[in-house]
Amino acid sequence: MKQSNYAKIFKALSNEQRLKIFMAIYEQSSKGRSAVVSGGEGACCPMEKAFTKMCKCLCISRSTISHHFKELQSAGLIVCERKGQVYHCRVNEAAVNSIKEFLQ
């Protein structure tokens, strides 16, 4: 991986709010589940309200959360797939492994 890619990854993670979001998605990924992000009210899975919960927990707006997700995705740290109005997000394991190798 190029140094510029590492710089982009570390820049994305240097924001405390993005780091919290990444860690929440990472925890779900480590349990074998993708984080499901939806604005819908009738969600049955706890992670389906993750977007709204993150807004409340971090005391930031939906547009700011959306920006953070885009930054994490742009850095290659997370992969999000849209299925209807729901986004399934998971950690990009290749990026995490690359970071581990870089730090060793």
NUDOTI-290763 format. One record per atom (N, C-alpha, C): residue in one letter; residue number from 1; atom name; x, z, y. Coordinates in Angstrom, 2 decimals. Layout:
<rec A, NUM, CA, <X, Z, Y>>
...
END
This chain:
<rec M, 1, N, <0.85, 0.00, -1.18>>
<rec M, 1, CA, <0.00, 0.00, 0.00>>
<rec M, 1, C, <0.89, 0.00, 1.24>>
<rec K, 2, N, <0.49, -0.73, 2.25>>
<rec K, 2, CA, <1.25, -0.84, 3.49>>
<rec K, 2, C, <1.15, 0.45, 4.31>>
<rec Q, 3, N, <2.16, 0.67, 5.14>>
<rec Q, 3, CA, <2.15, 1.85, 6.01>>
<rec Q, 3, C, <0.96, 1.84, 6.96>>
<rec S, 4, N, <0.56, 0.66, 7.41>>
<rec S, 4, CA, <-0.58, 0.59, 8.33>>
<rec S, 4, C, <-1.87, 1.07, 7.65>>
<rec N, 5, N, <-1.99, 0.82, 6.34>>
<rec N, 5, CA, <-3.16, 1.31, 5.60>>
<rec N, 5, C, <-3.15, 2.82, 5.51>>
<rec Y, 6, N, <-1.97, 3.40, 5.27>>
<rec Y, 6, CA, <-1.86, 4.86, 5.23>>
<rec Y, 6, C, <-2.20, 5.46, 6.59>>
<rec A, 7, N, <-1.73, 4.82, 7.64>>
<rec A, 7, CA, <-2.02, 5.30, 8.99>>
<rec A, 7, C, <-3.52, 5.31, 9.25>>
<rec K, 8, N, <-4.20, 4.26, 8.80>>
<rec K, 8, CA, <-5.65, 4.17, 8.99>>
<rec K, 8, C, <-6.37, 5.27, 8.20>>
<rec I, 9, N, <-5.90, 5.53, 6.98>>
<rec I, 9, CA, <-6.50, 6.58, 6.15>>
<rec I, 9, C, <-6.30, 7.94, 6.79>>
<rec F, 10, N, <-5.07, 8.24, 7.19>>
<rec F, 10, CA, <-4.81, 9.56, 7.77>>
<rec F, 10, C, <-5.47, 9.73, 9.13>>
<rec K, 11, N, <-5.61, 8.64, 9.86>>
<rec K, 11, CA, <-6.32, 8.72, 11.14>>
<rec K, 11, C, <-7.80, 9.04, 10.89>>
<rec A, 12, N, <-8.38, 8.41, 9.88>>
<rec A, 12, CA, <-9.79, 8.69, 9.56>>
<rec A, 12, C, <-9.98, 10.14, 9.14>>
<rec L, 13, N, <-9.05, 10.67, 8.38>>
<rec L, 13, CA, <-9.16, 12.05, 7.91>>
<rec L, 13, C, <-8.71, 13.09, 8.94>>
<rec S, 14, N, <-8.12, 12.64, 10.04>>
<rec S, 14, CA, <-7.66, 13.58, 11.05>>
<rec S, 14, C, <-8.81, 14.17, 11.87>>
<rec N, 15, N, <-9.97, 13.55, 11.79>>
<rec N, 15, CA, <-11.15, 14.07, 12.47>>
<rec N, 15, C, <-11.81, 15.10, 11.56>>
<rec E, 16, N, <-12.00, 16.31, 12.07>>
<rec E, 16, CA, <-12.52, 17.41, 11.24>>
<rec E, 16, C, <-13.90, 17.10, 10.65>>
<rec Q, 17, N, <-14.76, 16.46, 11.43>>
<rec Q, 17, CA, <-16.09, 16.13, 10.93>>
<rec Q, 17, C, <-16.03, 15.10, 9.81>>
<rec R, 18, N, <-15.18, 14.08, 9.99>>
<rec R, 18, CA, <-15.03, 13.07, 8.93>>
<rec R, 18, C, <-14.42, 13.69, 7.68>>
<rec L, 19, N, <-13.50, 14.62, 7.86>>
<rec L, 19, CA, <-12.90, 15.29, 6.71>>
<rec L, 19, C, <-13.96, 16.07, 5.93>>
<rec K, 20, N, <-14.85, 16.74, 6.64>>
<rec K, 20, CA, <-15.93, 17.48, 5.98>>
<rec K, 20, C, <-16.86, 16.54, 5.23>>
<rec I, 21, N, <-17.18, 15.42, 5.83>>
<rec I, 21, CA, <-18.04, 14.43, 5.19>>
<rec I, 21, C, <-17.35, 13.89, 3.94>>
<rec F, 22, N, <-16.07, 13.52, 4.09>>
<rec F, 22, CA, <-15.32, 13.00, 2.95>>
<rec F, 22, C, <-15.27, 14.01, 1.81>>
<rec M, 23, N, <-15.02, 15.27, 2.14>>
<rec M, 23, CA, <-14.94, 16.31, 1.11>>
<rec M, 23, C, <-16.29, 16.49, 0.41>>
<rec A, 24, N, <-17.39, 16.39, 1.13>>
<rec A, 24, CA, <-18.71, 16.50, 0.51>>
<rec A, 24, C, <-18.94, 15.36, -0.47>>
<rec I, 25, N, <-18.56, 14.15, -0.09>>
<rec I, 25, CA, <-18.70, 13.00, -0.98>>
<rec I, 25, C, <-17.74, 13.13, -2.15>>
<rec Y, 26, N, <-16.53, 13.61, -1.89>>
<rec Y, 26, CA, <-15.53, 13.79, -2.94>>
<rec Y, 26, C, <-16.03, 14.78, -4.00>>
<rec E, 27, N, <-16.63, 15.87, -3.55>>
<rec E, 27, CA, <-17.16, 16.87, -4.48>>
<rec E, 27, C, <-18.24, 16.27, -5.38>>
<rec Q, 28, N, <-19.11, 15.45, -4.81>>
<rec Q, 28, CA, <-20.15, 14.81, -5.60>>
<rec Q, 28, C, <-19.53, 13.81, -6.57>>
<rec S, 29, N, <-18.53, 13.06, -6.11>>
<rec S, 29, CA, <-17.86, 12.08, -6.97>>
<rec S, 29, C, <-17.15, 12.76, -8.14>>
<rec S, 30, N, <-16.56, 13.92, -7.87>>
<rec S, 30, CA, <-15.85, 14.63, -8.93>>
<rec S, 30, C, <-16.81, 15.16, -10.00>>
<rec K, 31, N, <-18.09, 15.28, -9.65>>
<rec K, 31, CA, <-19.11, 15.70, -10.60>>
<rec K, 31, C, <-19.72, 14.50, -11.31>>
<rec G, 32, N, <-19.19, 13.31, -11.03>>
<rec G, 32, CA, <-19.68, 12.10, -11.68>>
<rec G, 32, C, <-20.92, 11.51, -11.04>>
<rec R, 33, N, <-21.22, 11.94, -9.82>>
<rec R, 33, CA, <-22.40, 11.42, -9.13>>
<rec R, 33, C, <-21.97, 10.77, -7.82>>
<rec S, 34, N, <-22.75, 9.81, -7.38>>
<rec S, 34, CA, <-22.51, 9.25, -6.06>>
<rec S, 34, C, <-23.37, 10.02, -5.08>>
<rec A, 35, N, <-22.91, 10.12, -3.86>>
<rec A, 35, CA, <-23.71, 10.74, -2.82>>
<rec A, 35, C, <-24.75, 9.73, -2.40>>
<rec V, 36, N, <-25.98, 10.15, -2.36>>
<rec V, 36, CA, <-27.07, 9.25, -1.97>>
<rec V, 36, C, <-27.50, 9.65, -0.58>>
<rec V, 37, N, <-27.44, 8.71, 0.33>>
<rec V, 37, CA, <-27.73, 8.99, 1.73>>
<rec V, 37, C, <-28.98, 8.25, 2.14>>
<rec S, 38, N, <-29.98, 9.01, 2.56>>
<rec S, 38, CA, <-31.25, 8.41, 2.96>>
<rec S, 38, C, <-31.86, 9.22, 4.08>>
<rec G, 39, N, <-32.61, 8.57, 4.92>>
<rec G, 39, CA, <-33.32, 9.27, 5.97>>
<rec G, 39, C, <-34.73, 9.65, 5.56>>
<rec G, 40, N, <-35.14, 9.27, 4.36>>
<rec G, 40, CA, <-36.50, 9.51, 3.90>>
<rec G, 40, C, <-36.81, 10.97, 3.68>>
<rec E, 41, N, <-38.08, 11.34, 3.86>>
<rec E, 41, CA, <-38.50, 12.73, 3.72>>
<rec E, 41, C, <-38.82, 13.12, 2.29>>
<rec G, 42, N, <-39.29, 12.21, 1.47>>
<rec G, 42, CA, <-39.73, 12.56, 0.14>>
<rec G, 42, C, <-38.64, 12.47, -0.91>>
<rec A, 43, N, <-37.44, 12.83, -0.56>>
<rec A, 43, CA, <-36.32, 12.69, -1.48>>
<rec A, 43, C, <-36.40, 13.73, -2.60>>
<rec C, 44, N, <-36.10, 13.29, -3.82>>
<rec C, 44, CA, <-36.17, 14.20, -4.96>>
<rec C, 44, C, <-34.81, 14.78, -5.32>>
<rec C, 45, N, <-33.76, 14.07, -5.03>>
<rec C, 45, CA, <-32.40, 14.51, -5.34>>
<rec C, 45, C, <-31.81, 15.21, -4.12>>
<rec P, 46, N, <-31.12, 16.36, -4.28>>
<rec P, 46, CA, <-30.57, 17.07, -3.13>>
<rec P, 46, C, <-29.65, 16.21, -2.27>>
<rec M, 47, N, <-28.88, 15.30, -2.89>>
<rec M, 47, CA, <-27.96, 14.48, -2.10>>
<rec M, 47, C, <-28.68, 13.39, -1.34>>
<rec E, 48, N, <-29.95, 13.13, -1.64>>
<rec E, 48, CA, <-30.66, 12.10, -0.90>>
<rec E, 48, C, <-30.91, 12.51, 0.54>>
<rec K, 49, N, <-30.83, 13.78, 0.80>>
<rec K, 49, CA, <-30.99, 14.25, 2.18>>
<rec K, 49, C, <-29.64, 14.59, 2.81>>
<rec A, 50, N, <-28.58, 14.10, 2.22>>
<rec A, 50, CA, <-27.24, 14.43, 2.68>>
<rec A, 50, C, <-27.02, 14.02, 4.14>>
<rec F, 51, N, <-27.50, 12.87, 4.51>>
<rec F, 51, CA, <-27.31, 12.36, 5.86>>
<rec F, 51, C, <-27.91, 13.33, 6.87>>
<rec T, 52, N, <-29.17, 13.73, 6.63>>
<rec T, 52, CA, <-29.87, 14.66, 7.52>>
<rec T, 52, C, <-29.21, 16.03, 7.48>>
<rec K, 53, N, <-28.82, 16.49, 6.29>>
<rec K, 53, CA, <-28.17, 17.79, 6.16>>
<rec K, 53, C, <-26.84, 17.81, 6.91>>
<rec M, 54, N, <-26.08, 16.74, 6.79>>
<rec M, 54, CA, <-24.79, 16.69, 7.48>>
<rec M, 54, C, <-24.99, 16.74, 8.98>>
<rec C, 55, N, <-26.03, 16.08, 9.47>>
<rec C, 55, CA, <-26.32, 16.12, 10.90>>
<rec C, 55, C, <-26.56, 17.55, 11.34>>
<rec K, 56, N, <-27.35, 18.30, 10.55>>
<rec K, 56, CA, <-27.67, 19.68, 10.89>>
<rec K, 56, C, <-26.46, 20.60, 10.73>>
<rec C, 57, N, <-25.73, 20.45, 9.63>>
<rec C, 57, CA, <-24.57, 21.32, 9.37>>
<rec C, 57, C, <-23.47, 21.13, 10.40>>
<rec L, 58, N, <-23.22, 19.90, 10.77>>
<rec L, 58, CA, <-22.15, 19.60, 11.71>>
<rec L, 58, C, <-22.62, 19.59, 13.17>>
<rec C, 59, N, <-23.92, 19.76, 13.36>>
<rec C, 59, CA, <-24.51, 19.76, 14.71>>
<rec C, 59, C, <-24.14, 18.50, 15.49>>
<rec I, 60, N, <-24.31, 17.36, 14.83>>
<rec I, 60, CA, <-24.05, 16.09, 15.50>>
<rec I, 60, C, <-25.20, 15.13, 15.22>>
<rec S, 61, N, <-25.27, 14.10, 16.02>>
<rec S, 61, CA, <-26.38, 13.15, 15.93>>
<rec S, 61, C, <-26.23, 12.22, 14.74>>
<rec R, 62, N, <-27.34, 11.57, 14.38>>
<rec R, 62, CA, <-27.34, 10.60, 13.29>>
<rec R, 62, C, <-26.41, 9.43, 13.60>>
<rec S, 63, N, <-26.36, 9.03, 14.86>>
<rec S, 63, CA, <-25.50, 7.90, 15.21>>
<rec S, 63, C, <-24.02, 8.27, 15.05>>
<rec T, 64, N, <-23.68, 9.52, 15.33>>
<rec T, 64, CA, <-22.29, 9.96, 15.15>>
<rec T, 64, C, <-21.94, 10.03, 13.67>>
<rec I, 65, N, <-22.86, 10.55, 12.86>>
<rec I, 65, CA, <-22.64, 10.60, 11.40>>
<rec I, 65, C, <-22.44, 9.17, 10.88>>
<rec S, 66, N, <-23.29, 8.26, 11.34>>
<rec S, 66, CA, <-23.19, 6.87, 10.92>>
<rec S, 66, C, <-21.82, 6.30, 11.28>>
<rec H, 67, N, <-21.34, 6.63, 12.47>>
<rec H, 67, CA, <-20.02, 6.17, 12.92>>
<rec H, 67, C, <-18.94, 6.72, 11.98>>
<rec H, 68, N, <-19.04, 7.99, 11.62>>
<rec H, 68, CA, <-18.05, 8.60, 10.73>>
<rec H, 68, C, <-18.05, 7.93, 9.35>>
<rec F, 69, N, <-19.24, 7.62, 8.83>>
<rec F, 69, CA, <-19.32, 6.92, 7.55>>
<rec F, 69, C, <-18.64, 5.56, 7.66>>
<rec K, 70, N, <-18.86, 4.85, 8.76>>
<rec K, 70, CA, <-18.25, 3.53, 8.94>>
<rec K, 70, C, <-16.73, 3.64, 9.02>>
<rec E, 71, N, <-16.23, 4.68, 9.69>>
<rec E, 71, CA, <-14.78, 4.88, 9.79>>
<rec E, 71, C, <-14.17, 5.18, 8.42>>
<rec L, 72, N, <-14.83, 6.02, 7.64>>
<rec L, 72, CA, <-14.34, 6.34, 6.30>>
<rec L, 72, C, <-14.36, 5.10, 5.41>>
<rec Q, 73, N, <-15.40, 4.31, 5.56>>
<rec Q, 73, CA, <-15.53, 3.08, 4.77>>
<rec Q, 73, C, <-14.47, 2.06, 5.22>>
<rec S, 74, N, <-14.27, 1.94, 6.50>>
<rec S, 74, CA, <-13.28, 1.00, 7.04>>
<rec S, 74, C, <-11.86, 1.36, 6.59>>
<rec A, 75, N, <-11.59, 2.66, 6.46>>
<rec A, 75, CA, <-10.28, 3.11, 6.00>>
<rec A, 75, C, <-10.11, 2.94, 4.50>>
<rec G, 76, N, <-11.20, 2.59, 3.82>>
<rec G, 76, CA, <-11.13, 2.39, 2.38>>
<rec G, 76, C, <-11.26, 3.66, 1.58>>
<rec L, 77, N, <-11.66, 4.75, 2.23>>
<rec L, 77, CA, <-11.77, 6.03, 1.53>>
<rec L, 77, C, <-13.06, 6.18, 0.74>>
<rec I, 78, N, <-14.12, 5.54, 1.22>>
<rec I, 78, CA, <-15.39, 5.60, 0.50>>
<rec I, 78, C, <-15.95, 4.20, 0.33>>
<rec V, 79, N, <-16.78, 4.07, -0.68>>
<rec V, 79, CA, <-17.46, 2.80, -0.94>>
<rec V, 79, C, <-18.95, 3.11, -0.89>>
<rec C, 80, N, <-19.68, 2.36, -0.07>>
<rec C, 80, CA, <-21.12, 2.57, 0.05>>
<rec C, 80, C, <-21.84, 1.29, -0.34>>
<rec E, 81, N, <-22.87, 1.47, -1.15>>
<rec E, 81, CA, <-23.71, 0.34, -1.56>>
<rec E, 81, C, <-25.13, 0.63, -1.12>>
<rec R, 82, N, <-25.76, -0.35, -0.52>>
<rec R, 82, CA, <-27.13, -0.18, -0.06>>
<rec R, 82, C, <-28.09, -0.69, -1.12>>
<rec K, 83, N, <-29.06, 0.14, -1.45>>
<rec K, 83, CA, <-30.14, -0.24, -2.37>>
<rec K, 83, C, <-31.45, 0.10, -1.67>>
<rec G, 84, N, <-32.03, -0.91, -1.04>>
<rec G, 84, CA, <-33.23, -0.68, -0.22>>
<rec G, 84, C, <-32.84, 0.06, 1.04>>
<rec Q, 85, N, <-33.46, 1.22, 1.26>>
<rec Q, 85, CA, <-33.14, 2.02, 2.44>>
<rec Q, 85, C, <-32.18, 3.15, 2.11>>
<rec V, 86, N, <-31.65, 3.14, 0.91>>
<rec V, 86, CA, <-30.79, 4.23, 0.45>>
<rec V, 86, C, <-29.36, 3.71, 0.27>>
<rec Y, 87, N, <-28.39, 4.51, 0.71>>
<rec Y, 87, CA, <-26.99, 4.20, 0.51>>
<rec Y, 87, C, <-26.42, 5.11, -0.57>>
<rec H, 88, N, <-25.73, 4.53, -1.52>>
<rec H, 88, CA, <-25.02, 5.29, -2.54>>
<rec H, 88, C, <-23.54, 5.24, -2.15>>
<rec C, 89, N, <-22.98, 6.40, -1.86>>
<rec C, 89, CA, <-21.59, 6.47, -1.44>>
<rec C, 89, C, <-20.77, 7.22, -2.47>>
<rec R, 90, N, <-19.57, 6.72, -2.69>>
<rec R, 90, CA, <-18.65, 7.39, -3.60>>
<rec R, 90, C, <-17.25, 7.24, -3.06>>
<rec V, 91, N, <-16.38, 8.11, -3.51>>
<rec V, 91, CA, <-14.99, 8.07, -3.09>>
<rec V, 91, C, <-14.30, 6.90, -3.78>>
<rec N, 92, N, <-13.47, 6.20, -3.05>>
<rec N, 92, CA, <-12.66, 5.13, -3.60>>
<rec N, 92, C, <-11.46, 5.77, -4.28>>
<rec E, 93, N, <-11.53, 5.88, -5.60>>
<rec E, 93, CA, <-10.48, 6.56, -6.38>>
<rec E, 93, C, <-9.12, 5.91, -6.20>>
<rec A, 94, N, <-9.09, 4.60, -6.02>>
<rec A, 94, CA, <-7.81, 3.91, -5.82>>
<rec A, 94, C, <-7.12, 4.40, -4.55>>
<rec A, 95, N, <-7.89, 4.63, -3.50>>
<rec A, 95, CA, <-7.33, 5.13, -2.24>>
<rec A, 95, C, <-6.82, 6.55, -2.40>>
<rec V, 96, N, <-7.58, 7.38, -3.11>>
<rec V, 96, CA, <-7.16, 8.77, -3.34>>
<rec V, 96, C, <-5.88, 8.80, -4.17>>
<rec N, 97, N, <-5.81, 7.99, -5.20>>
<rec N, 97, CA, <-4.60, 7.93, -6.03>>
<rec N, 97, C, <-3.41, 7.43, -5.23>>
<rec S, 98, N, <-3.65, 6.49, -4.35>>
<rec S, 98, CA, <-2.60, 5.95, -3.50>>
<rec S, 98, C, <-2.06, 7.03, -2.56>>
<rec I, 99, N, <-2.95, 7.85, -2.02>>
<rec I, 99, CA, <-2.54, 8.95, -1.15>>
<rec I, 99, C, <-1.71, 9.95, -1.93>>
<rec K, 100, N, <-2.15, 10.27, -3.14>>
<rec K, 100, CA, <-1.40, 11.21, -4.00>>
<rec K, 100, C, <0.01, 10.70, -4.26>>
<rec E, 101, N, <0.13, 9.43, -4.58>>
<rec E, 101, CA, <1.44, 8.83, -4.82>>
<rec E, 101, C, <2.30, 8.88, -3.58>>
<rec F, 102, N, <1.71, 8.60, -2.43>>
<rec F, 102, CA, <2.43, 8.61, -1.16>>
<rec F, 102, C, <2.99, 10.00, -0.86>>
<rec L, 103, N, <2.22, 11.03, -1.16>>
<rec L, 103, CA, <2.63, 12.40, -0.82>>
<rec L, 103, C, <3.62, 12.99, -1.81>>
<rec Q, 104, N, <3.82, 12.35, -2.94>>
<rec Q, 104, CA, <4.78, 12.88, -3.92>>
<rec Q, 104, C, <6.19, 12.45, -3.62>>
END
